[in-house]
Amino acid sequence: MAQRKSNRQSDFTGSRVLILTGNHAGQEGVCIGKSADRKKWAISPDGTDEILQLEFENEFGLLMDFSTDPEKN
């Protein structure tokens, strides 16, 4: 089965995320920008000083806050 590449070019900097893989799977964090290789995103898990290099959709996802105005998500 061929994998589909995402065409999303959004800037996730400052977005709340959910980490899906690795030692921090299931934890929330914040995206601090593109990684040095420009292919992944730098993610800082909450409560740590670590910086993870993760791929959007495969290794982390965006958190949405449905208790507020959807335009602010």
C-alpha angles and dihedrals in degrees: 000000000000117000117234117228117222115242093201113129098179123144106237094184109140094012123135111242142186115227111225104184143037131022092329097049110147094021127115125234144154130262111235098184144282119332121245092263090054089225099089137035129248108238127186113203114223115265095019138088091221125120116208125196105221137171117234116249094006100056104014140016135201120260118226123205106214093179091076139050107304090221088068094057 
